[in-house]
Amino acid sequence: MAEVNVGWWNLENLFDHETAPRPDALKSKLKSELKGWTAAIRDQKIAQLASIIELMFGGQGPDVLGVCEVENESVLARLANTISVPGRNYQIVSHASPDSRGIDVSFIIDSNRVTASNMEHQIVVKRAPTRDLFWATFTVDNAVSFVGIANHWPSRSAGQYTSEPFRILAGEALAFVVDDMLRGENGDKELPIVAMGDFNDEPFNRSMQEYLLGTRDPARVRFSKSGHLLNCMWPLMQGHDPCTYLFSSDWNMLDQFLVSYGLLKGSSPIKANLGSVEIFRPGVMKGTSGRPRRFSRPSTKSGVDNGGFSDHFPTKMKLTF
């Protein structure tokens, strides 16, 4: 039985260097946020991120890695070229989103095993366009295919409940995309789909359960007429195990995998290994209180910390065929 290593990671503000070419609107939005963010510091952050990706899946690295908070294709390509795993040849699957801060959702794939096709995106509008949904069909070993959908929903920076309607809007948008894939004119109800991302809400929040239709019940996915997805993160929320993101003193399960019926049952030859889903927390990434150690920028009050990585832990799972 063959396996497909699928990962997700919010890379936390992987920007190009301070003086890189940018539209005037983006320069105005970022203002002094990138002050002192030199090419050398950018490349150090890339090296730090690559070192964690190389550790994933017992040093085998991912076959498909969804990422967010990447400014452009150039900086993502630098990361892909820096990852060094024997036998891997990492390439990017990317596009520019309309986000006002210029940060995108994208994929890194091992082109020795995986090809990408049918790339599409859906803009989510909340008075102005925000980070969009981006997806592709990934074919592995010329044998099996699945759809991967990358998400980075609106943040909680204005307050969890004040900003909740924006994530509800994103949940509705993703549910529409999934429903069209499964039940549209050219839909396939057994299509294997992995929706991954930083949803900025947890599995129990309304945006995830009531609007996206994410559930913890496999039977509900099987018999759903509305495109329910199984949220794979529920088993990891039992007890007091840390989640993917620490805000103040509270752990949040913001980074998640959700899968369609085709990855659980049915005729599709590729299936989700639900027992393989985990948060990747290597010791080198842990800082104070076990929180992910950030790669701070020169513009932060504490100054640059180029020994860190990101403010989110990566997540990972395996598909089998």
Contacts in CASP RR format, 6 or more apart in sequence:
PFRMAT RR
TARGET T0000
AUTHOR 0000-0000-0000
METHOD contacts of the structure
MODEL  1
MAEVNVGWWNLENLFDHETAPRPDALKSKLKSELKGWTAAIRDQKIAQLA
SIIELMFGGQGPDVLGVCEVENESVLARLANTISVPGRNYQIVSHASPDS
RGIDVSFIIDSNRVTASNMEHQIVVKRAPTRDLFWATFTVDNAVSFVGIA
NHWPSRSAGQYTSEPFRILAGEALAFVVDDMLRGENGDKELPIVAMGDFN
DEPFNRSMQEYLLGTRDPARVRFSKSGHLLNCMWPLMQGHDPCTYLFSSD
WNMLDQFLVSYGLLKGSSPIKANLGSVEIFRPGVMKGTSGRPRRFSRPST
KSGVDNGGFSDHFPTKMKLTF
1 320 0 8 1.000
1 321 0 8 1.000
2 140 0 8 1.000
2 141 0 8 1.000
2 143 0 8 1.000
2 320 0 8 1.000
2 321 0 8 1.000
3 273 0 8 1.000
3 318 0 8 1.000
3 319 0 8 1.000
3 320 0 8 1.000
4 63 0 8 1.000
4 64 0 8 1.000
4 140 0 8 1.000
4 146 0 8 1.000
4 270 0 8 1.000
4 318 0 8 1.000
4 319 0 8 1.000
4 320 0 8 1.000
4 321 0 8 1.000
5 56 0 8 1.000
5 57 0 8 1.000
5 60 0 8 1.000
5 61 0 8 1.000
5 62 0 8 1.000
5 63 0 8 1.000
5 64 0 8 1.000
5 316 0 8 1.000
5 318 0 8 1.000
6 62 0 8 1.000
6 63 0 8 1.000
6 64 0 8 1.000
6 65 0 8 1.000
6 194 0 8 1.000
6 196 0 8 1.000
6 257 0 8 1.000
6 316 0 8 1.000
6 317 0 8 1.000
6 318 0 8 1.000
6 319 0 8 1.000
7 56 0 8 1.000
7 62 0 8 1.000
7 64 0 8 1.000
7 65 0 8 1.000
7 66 0 8 1.000
7 196 0 8 1.000
7 314 0 8 1.000
7 315 0 8 1.000
7 316 0 8 1.000
7 317 0 8 1.000
8 65 0 8 1.000
8 66 0 8 1.000
8 67 0 8 1.000
8 150 0 8 1.000
8 196 0 8 1.000
8 197 0 8 1.000
8 198 0 8 1.000
8 255 0 8 1.000
8 257 0 8 1.000
8 314 0 8 1.000
8 315 0 8 1.000
8 316 0 8 1.000
9 49 0 8 1.000
9 52 0 8 1.000
9 53 0 8 1.000
9 65 0 8 1.000
9 66 0 8 1.000
9 67 0 8 1.000
9 255 0 8 1.000
9 310 0 8 1.000
9 312 0 8 1.000
9 314 0 8 1.000
9 315 0 8 1.000
10 67 0 8 1.000
10 68 0 8 1.000
10 69 0 8 1.000
10 152 0 8 1.000
10 197 0 8 1.000
10 198 0 8 1.000
10 255 0 8 1.000
10 310 0 8 1.000
10 311 0 8 1.000
10 312 0 8 1.000
11 49 0 8 1.000
11 67 0 8 1.000
11 68 0 8 1.000
11 69 0 8 1.000
11 70 0 8 1.000
11 79 0 8 1.000
11 310 0 8 1.000
12 69 0 8 1.000
12 294 0 8 1.000
12 295 0 8 1.000
12 309 0 8 1.000
12 310 0 8 1.000
12 311 0 8 1.000
12 312 0 8 1.000
13 69 0 8 1.000
13 103 0 8 1.000
13 297 0 8 1.000
14 45 0 8 1.000
14 46 0 8 1.000
14 49 0 8 1.000
14 67 0 8 1.000
14 69 0 8 1.000
14 70 0 8 1.000
14 71 0 8 1.000
14 75 0 8 1.000
14 76 0 8 1.000
14 79 0 8 1.000
15 30 0 8 1.000
15 34 0 8 1.000
15 37 0 8 1.000
15 42 0 8 1.000
15 71 0 8 1.000
15 75 0 8 1.000
16 42 0 8 1.000
16 71 0 8 1.000
16 72 0 8 1.000
16 74 0 8 1.000
16 75 0 8 1.000
17 34 0 8 1.000
17 37 0 8 1.000
17 38 0 8 1.000
17 39 0 8 1.000
17 41 0 8 1.000
17 42 0 8 1.000
18 34 0 8 1.000
18 35 0 8 1.000
18 36 0 8 1.000
18 37 0 8 1.000
18 38 0 8 1.000
20 71 0 8 1.000
20 72 0 8 1.000
20 74 0 8 1.000
22 30 0 8 1.000
25 100 0 8 1.000
26 100 0 8 1.000
26 101 0 8 1.000
26 102 0 8 1.000
29 100 0 8 1.000
29 101 0 8 1.000
29 102 0 8 1.000
30 101 0 8 1.000
32 299 0 8 1.000
33 297 0 8 1.000
33 299 0 8 1.000
34 297 0 8 1.000
34 299 0 8 1.000
35 298 0 8 1.000
35 299 0 8 1.000
36 297 0 8 1.000
36 298 0 8 1.000
36 299 0 8 1.000
37 297 0 8 1.000
37 298 0 8 1.000
37 299 0 8 1.000
41 297 0 8 1.000
41 298 0 8 1.000
41 304 0 8 1.000
41 306 0 8 1.000
42 75 0 8 1.000
42 78 0 8 1.000
43 78 0 8 1.000
44 295 0 8 1.000
44 306 0 8 1.000
44 307 0 8 1.000
45 295 0 8 1.000
45 306 0 8 1.000
46 75 0 8 1.000
46 78 0 8 1.000
46 79 0 8 1.000
46 82 0 8 1.000
47 82 0 8 1.000
48 295 0 8 1.000
48 306 0 8 1.000
48 307 0 8 1.000
48 308 0 8 1.000
48 309 0 8 1.000
49 79 0 8 1.000
49 309 0 8 1.000
49 310 0 8 1.000
50 79 0 8 1.000
50 82 0 8 1.000
50 83 0 8 1.000
50 84 0 8 1.000
51 284 0 8 1.000
52 280 0 8 1.000
52 282 0 8 1.000
52 284 0 8 1.000
52 285 0 8 1.000
52 309 0 8 1.000
52 314 0 8 1.000
53 61 0 8 1.000
53 62 0 8 1.000
53 65 0 8 1.000
53 83 0 8 1.000
53 108 0 8 1.000
53 314 0 8 1.000
54 61 0 8 1.000
54 83 0 8 1.000
54 84 0 8 1.000
54 85 0 8 1.000
55 61 0 8 1.000
55 280 0 8 1.000
55 282 0 8 1.000
56 62 0 8 1.000
56 280 0 8 1.000
56 314 0 8 1.000
56 316 0 8 1.000
57 316 0 8 1.000
57 318 0 8 1.000
59 85 0 8 1.000
60 85 0 8 1.000
61 83 0 8 1.000
61 85 0 8 1.000
61 88 0 8 1.000
62 108 0 8 1.000
62 110 0 8 1.000
62 316 0 8 1.000
63 109 0 8 1.000
63 110 0 8 1.000
63 113 0 8 1.000
63 114 0 8 1.000
63 140 0 8 1.000
64 107 0 8 1.000
64 108 0 8 1.000
64 109 0 8 1.000
64 110 0 8 1.000
64 114 0 8 1.000
64 138 0 8 1.000
64 148 0 8 1.000
65 107 0 8 1.000
65 108 0 8 1.000
65 109 0 8 1.000
66 105 0 8 1.000
66 106 0 8 1.000
66 107 0 8 1.000
66 108 0 8 1.000
66 150 0 8 1.000
66 196 0 8 1.000
66 197 0 8 1.000
67 76 0 8 1.000
67 105 0 8 1.000
67 106 0 8 1.000
67 107 0 8 1.000
67 108 0 8 1.000
67 150 0 8 1.000
68 103 0 8 1.000
68 104 0 8 1.000
68 105 0 8 1.000
68 106 0 8 1.000
68 131 0 8 1.000
68 150 0 8 1.000
68 151 0 8 1.000
68 152 0 8 1.000
68 197 0 8 1.000
68 198 0 8 1.000
69 103 0 8 1.000
69 152 0 8 1.000
70 76 0 8 1.000
70 79 0 8 1.000
70 94 0 8 1.000
70 103 0 8 1.000
70 104 0 8 1.000
70 105 0 8 1.000
70 106 0 8 1.000
71 102 0 8 1.000
71 103 0 8 1.000
71 104 0 8 1.000
72 96 0 8 1.000
72 102 0 8 1.000
72 104 0 8 1.000
73 92 0 8 1.000
73 94 0 8 1.000
73 96 0 8 1.000
73 106 0 8 1.000
76 92 0 8 1.000
76 94 0 8 1.000
76 104 0 8 1.000
76 106 0 8 1.000
76 108 0 8 1.000
77 92 0 8 1.000
79 108 0 8 1.000
80 90 0 8 1.000
80 91 0 8 1.000
80 92 0 8 1.000
80 108 0 8 1.000
81 90 0 8 1.000
83 90 0 8 1.000
83 108 0 8 1.000
87 112 0 8 1.000
88 110 0 8 1.000
88 112 0 8 1.000
89 110 0 8 1.000
89 111 0 8 1.000
89 112 0 8 1.000
90 108 0 8 1.000
90 109 0 8 1.000
90 110 0 8 1.000
90 111 0 8 1.000
91 108 0 8 1.000
91 109 0 8 1.000
91 110 0 8 1.000
91 111 0 8 1.000
92 106 0 8 1.000
92 107 0 8 1.000
92 108 0 8 1.000
92 109 0 8 1.000
93 106 0 8 1.000
93 107 0 8 1.000
93 108 0 8 1.000
93 109 0 8 1.000
93 116 0 8 1.000
93 119 0 8 1.000
93 136 0 8 1.000
94 104 0 8 1.000
94 106 0 8 1.000
94 107 0 8 1.000
95 104 0 8 1.000
95 106 0 8 1.000
95 119 0 8 1.000
95 121 0 8 1.000
95 134 0 8 1.000
96 102 0 8 1.000
96 104 0 8 1.000
97 103 0 8 1.000
97 104 0 8 1.000
97 105 0 8 1.000
97 121 0 8 1.000
97 123 0 8 1.000
97 129 0 8 1.000
97 131 0 8 1.000
97 132 0 8 1.000
97 134 0 8 1.000
98 123 0 8 1.000
98 129 0 8 1.000
98 130 0 8 1.000
98 132 0 8 1.000
99 129 0 8 1.000
99 130 0 8 1.000
99 131 0 8 1.000
99 132 0 8 1.000
100 128 0 8 1.000
100 130 0 8 1.000
103 131 0 8 1.000
103 152 0 8 1.000
104 131 0 8 1.000
104 134 0 8 1.000
105 131 0 8 1.000
105 132 0 8 1.000
105 133 0 8 1.000
105 134 0 8 1.000
105 150 0 8 1.000
105 151 0 8 1.000
105 152 0 8 1.000
105 197 0 8 1.000
106 134 0 8 1.000
106 150 0 8 1.000
107 116 0 8 1.000
107 134 0 8 1.000
107 136 0 8 1.000
107 138 0 8 1.000
107 148 0 8 1.000
107 150 0 8 1.000
109 115 0 8 1.000
109 116 0 8 1.000
109 138 0 8 1.000
113 140 0 8 1.000
113 141 0 8 1.000
114 138 0 8 1.000
114 139 0 8 1.000
114 140 0 8 1.000
115 138 0 8 1.000
115 139 0 8 1.000
115 142 0 8 1.000
116 136 0 8 1.000
116 137 0 8 1.000
116 138 0 8 1.000
116 139 0 8 1.000
117 136 0 8 1.000
117 137 0 8 1.000
117 139 0 8 1.000
118 136 0 8 1.000
118 137 0 8 1.000
119 134 0 8 1.000
119 135 0 8 1.000
119 136 0 8 1.000
120 134 0 8 1.000
120 135 0 8 1.000
120 136 0 8 1.000
121 132 0 8 1.000
121 133 0 8 1.000
121 134 0 8 1.000
121 135 0 8 1.000
122 132 0 8 1.000
122 133 0 8 1.000
122 173 0 8 1.000
122 174 0 8 1.000
122 176 0 8 1.000
122 177 0 8 1.000
123 129 0 8 1.000
123 132 0 8 1.000
124 130 0 8 1.000
124 131 0 8 1.000
124 132 0 8 1.000
124 133 0 8 1.000
124 169 0 8 1.000
124 170 0 8 1.000
124 173 0 8 1.000
125 169 0 8 1.000
126 154 0 8 1.000
126 165 0 8 1.000
126 166 0 8 1.000
126 169 0 8 1.000
130 154 0 8 1.000
130 166 0 8 1.000
130 170 0 8 1.000
131 152 0 8 1.000
131 153 0 8 1.000
131 154 0 8 1.000
133 149 0 8 1.000
133 150 0 8 1.000
133 151 0 8 1.000
133 170 0 8 1.000
133 173 0 8 1.000
133 174 0 8 1.000
133 177 0 8 1.000
134 149 0 8 1.000
134 150 0 8 1.000
135 147 0 8 1.000
135 148 0 8 1.000
135 149 0 8 1.000
135 150 0 8 1.000
135 177 0 8 1.000
136 147 0 8 1.000
136 148 0 8 1.000
137 145 0 8 1.000
137 146 0 8 1.000
137 147 0 8 1.000
137 148 0 8 1.000
138 145 0 8 1.000
138 146 0 8 1.000
138 147 0 8 1.000
138 148 0 8 1.000
139 145 0 8 1.000
140 146 0 8 1.000
140 270 0 8 1.000
140 321 0 8 1.000
143 269 0 8 1.000
143 321 0 8 1.000
144 269 0 8 1.000
144 270 0 8 1.000
144 321 0 8 1.000
145 192 0 8 1.000
145 270 0 8 1.000
146 192 0 8 1.000
146 193 0 8 1.000
146 194 0 8 1.000
146 263 0 8 1.000
146 270 0 8 1.000
146 319 0 8 1.000
147 181 0 8 1.000
147 191 0 8 1.000
147 192 0 8 1.000
147 193 0 8 1.000
147 194 0 8 1.000
148 193 0 8 1.000
148 194 0 8 1.000
148 195 0 8 1.000
148 196 0 8 1.000
149 174 0 8 1.000
149 177 0 8 1.000
149 178 0 8 1.000
149 193 0 8 1.000
149 194 0 8 1.000
149 195 0 8 1.000
149 196 0 8 1.000
150 196 0 8 1.000
150 197 0 8 1.000
151 170 0 8 1.000
151 174 0 8 1.000
151 195 0 8 1.000
151 196 0 8 1.000
151 197 0 8 1.000
151 198 0 8 1.000
151 199 0 8 1.000
152 197 0 8 1.000
152 198 0 8 1.000
152 200 0 8 1.000
153 166 0 8 1.000
153 167 0 8 1.000
153 170 0 8 1.000
153 171 0 8 1.000
153 198 0 8 1.000
153 199 0 8 1.000
153 200 0 8 1.000
153 201 0 8 1.000
153 207 0 8 1.000
154 163 0 8 1.000
154 166 0 8 1.000
154 167 0 8 1.000
154 170 0 8 1.000
154 200 0 8 1.000
155 163 0 8 1.000
155 200 0 8 1.000
156 163 0 8 1.000
156 200 0 8 1.000
156 247 0 8 1.000
157 163 0 8 1.000
164 201 0 8 1.000
164 205 0 8 1.000
164 206 0 8 1.000
164 207 0 8 1.000
167 199 0 8 1.000
167 200 0 8 1.000
167 201 0 8 1.000
167 205 0 8 1.000
167 207 0 8 1.000
168 206 0 8 1.000
168 207 0 8 1.000
168 211 0 8 1.000
170 199 0 8 1.000
170 207 0 8 1.000
171 207 0 8 1.000
171 208 0 8 1.000
171 211 0 8 1.000
171 212 0 8 1.000
172 211 0 8 1.000
172 212 0 8 1.000
174 195 0 8 1.000
174 212 0 8 1.000
175 211 0 8 1.000
175 212 0 8 1.000
175 213 0 8 1.000
175 227 0 8 1.000
178 193 0 8 1.000
178 195 0 8 1.000
178 227 0 8 1.000
178 229 0 8 1.000
178 260 0 8 1.000
179 226 0 8 1.000
179 227 0 8 1.000
180 187 0 8 1.000
181 187 0 8 1.000
181 188 0 8 1.000
181 191 0 8 1.000
181 193 0 8 1.000
182 188 0 8 1.000
182 189 0 8 1.000
182 191 0 8 1.000
182 193 0 8 1.000
182 227 0 8 1.000
182 260 0 8 1.000
182 261 0 8 1.000
183 189 0 8 1.000
183 227 0 8 1.000
189 261 0 8 1.000
190 261 0 8 1.000
190 262 0 8 1.000
190 266 0 8 1.000
190 267 0 8 1.000
190 268 0 8 1.000
191 260 0 8 1.000
191 262 0 8 1.000
191 268 0 8 1.000
192 259 0 8 1.000
192 260 0 8 1.000
192 262 0 8 1.000
192 263 0 8 1.000
192 268 0 8 1.000
192 270 0 8 1.000
192 271 0 8 1.000
192 319 0 8 1.000
193 229 0 8 1.000
193 259 0 8 1.000
193 260 0 8 1.000
193 262 0 8 1.000
193 263 0 8 1.000
194 257 0 8 1.000
194 258 0 8 1.000
194 259 0 8 1.000
194 260 0 8 1.000
194 263 0 8 1.000
194 272 0 8 1.000
194 317 0 8 1.000
194 319 0 8 1.000
195 229 0 8 1.000
195 257 0 8 1.000
195 258 0 8 1.000
195 259 0 8 1.000
196 256 0 8 1.000
196 257 0 8 1.000
196 258 0 8 1.000
196 315 0 8 1.000
197 255 0 8 1.000
197 256 0 8 1.000
197 257 0 8 1.000
198 254 0 8 1.000
198 255 0 8 1.000
198 312 0 8 1.000
199 207 0 8 1.000
199 208 0 8 1.000
199 254 0 8 1.000
199 255 0 8 1.000
199 256 0 8 1.000
200 254 0 8 1.000
201 207 0 8 1.000
201 208 0 8 1.000
201 254 0 8 1.000
202 208 0 8 1.000
202 237 0 8 1.000
202 243 0 8 1.000
202 252 0 8 1.000
202 253 0 8 1.000
202 254 0 8 1.000
203 209 0 8 1.000
203 214 0 8 1.000
203 216 0 8 1.000
203 231 0 8 1.000
203 233 0 8 1.000
203 234 0 8 1.000
203 237 0 8 1.000
203 253 0 8 1.000
203 256 0 8 1.000
208 214 0 8 1.000
208 231 0 8 1.000
208 256 0 8 1.000
209 215 0 8 1.000
212 229 0 8 1.000
212 258 0 8 1.000
213 224 0 8 1.000
213 226 0 8 1.000
213 227 0 8 1.000
213 228 0 8 1.000
213 229 0 8 1.000
214 228 0 8 1.000
214 229 0 8 1.000
214 230 0 8 1.000
214 231 0 8 1.000
214 258 0 8 1.000
215 221 0 8 1.000
215 228 0 8 1.000
215 229 0 8 1.000
215 230 0 8 1.000
215 231 0 8 1.000
216 230 0 8 1.000
216 231 0 8 1.000
216 234 0 8 1.000
217 230 0 8 1.000
218 230 0 8 1.000
218 264 0 8 1.000
220 228 0 8 1.000
221 227 0 8 1.000
221 228 0 8 1.000
221 229 0 8 1.000
221 230 0 8 1.000
221 260 0 8 1.000
221 261 0 8 1.000
221 264 0 8 1.000
222 261 0 8 1.000
222 264 0 8 1.000
222 265 0 8 1.000
224 261 0 8 1.000
227 260 0 8 1.000
229 258 0 8 1.000
229 259 0 8 1.000
229 260 0 8 1.000
230 258 0 8 1.000
230 259 0 8 1.000
230 260 0 8 1.000
230 264 0 8 1.000
230 272 0 8 1.000
230 274 0 8 1.000
231 256 0 8 1.000
231 257 0 8 1.000
231 258 0 8 1.000
232 256 0 8 1.000
232 257 0 8 1.000
232 258 0 8 1.000
232 259 0 8 1.000
232 272 0 8 1.000
232 274 0 8 1.000
232 277 0 8 1.000
232 317 0 8 1.000
233 253 0 8 1.000
233 256 0 8 1.000
233 257 0 8 1.000
233 277 0 8 1.000
233 315 0 8 1.000
235 274 0 8 1.000
235 275 0 8 1.000
235 277 0 8 1.000
236 243 0 8 1.000
236 253 0 8 1.000
236 277 0 8 1.000
236 278 0 8 1.000
236 279 0 8 1.000
237 243 0 8 1.000
237 253 0 8 1.000
242 251 0 8 1.000
242 279 0 8 1.000
242 281 0 8 1.000
242 290 0 8 1.000
242 313 0 8 1.000
243 251 0 8 1.000
243 252 0 8 1.000
243 253 0 8 1.000
243 254 0 8 1.000
243 279 0 8 1.000
244 251 0 8 1.000
244 252 0 8 1.000
244 253 0 8 1.000
244 254 0 8 1.000
244 255 0 8 1.000
244 279 0 8 1.000
244 312 0 8 1.000
244 313 0 8 1.000
244 315 0 8 1.000
245 251 0 8 1.000
245 252 0 8 1.000
245 254 0 8 1.000
245 255 0 8 1.000
245 292 0 8 1.000
245 311 0 8 1.000
245 312 0 8 1.000
245 313 0 8 1.000
246 252 0 8 1.000
246 289 0 8 1.000
246 290 0 8 1.000
246 291 0 8 1.000
246 292 0 8 1.000
249 289 0 8 1.000
254 312 0 8 1.000
255 279 0 8 1.000
255 312 0 8 1.000
255 313 0 8 1.000
255 314 0 8 1.000
255 315 0 8 1.000
256 315 0 8 1.000
257 277 0 8 1.000
257 315 0 8 1.000
257 317 0 8 1.000
259 272 0 8 1.000
262 268 0 8 1.000
262 271 0 8 1.000
263 270 0 8 1.000
263 271 0 8 1.000
263 272 0 8 1.000
263 319 0 8 1.000
264 271 0 8 1.000
264 272 0 8 1.000
269 321 0 8 1.000
270 319 0 8 1.000
270 320 0 8 1.000
270 321 0 8 1.000
271 319 0 8 1.000
271 320 0 8 1.000
271 321 0 8 1.000
272 317 0 8 1.000
272 319 0 8 1.000
273 317 0 8 1.000
273 318 0 8 1.000
273 319 0 8 1.000
273 320 0 8 1.000
274 317 0 8 1.000
276 316 0 8 1.000
276 317 0 8 1.000
276 318 0 8 1.000
277 315 0 8 1.000
277 316 0 8 1.000
277 317 0 8 1.000
278 315 0 8 1.000
278 316 0 8 1.000
278 317 0 8 1.000
279 313 0 8 1.000
279 314 0 8 1.000
279 315 0 8 1.000
280 313 0 8 1.000
280 314 0 8 1.000
280 315 0 8 1.000
280 316 0 8 1.000
281 292 0 8 1.000
281 313 0 8 1.000
285 292 0 8 1.000
285 293 0 8 1.000
285 308 0 8 1.000
285 309 0 8 1.000
285 313 0 8 1.000
286 292 0 8 1.000
286 293 0 8 1.000
287 293 0 8 1.000
291 311 0 8 1.000
292 309 0 8 1.000
292 310 0 8 1.000
292 311 0 8 1.000
292 312 0 8 1.000
292 313 0 8 1.000
293 305 0 8 1.000
293 307 0 8 1.000
293 308 0 8 1.000
293 309 0 8 1.000
294 305 0 8 1.000
294 308 0 8 1.000
294 309 0 8 1.000
294 310 0 8 1.000
294 311 0 8 1.000
295 305 0 8 1.000
295 306 0 8 1.000
295 307 0 8 1.000
295 308 0 8 1.000
295 309 0 8 1.000
295 310 0 8 1.000
296 302 0 8 1.000
296 303 0 8 1.000
296 304 0 8 1.000
296 305 0 8 1.000
296 308 0 8 1.000
297 303 0 8 1.000
297 304 0 8 1.000
298 304 0 8 1.000
END
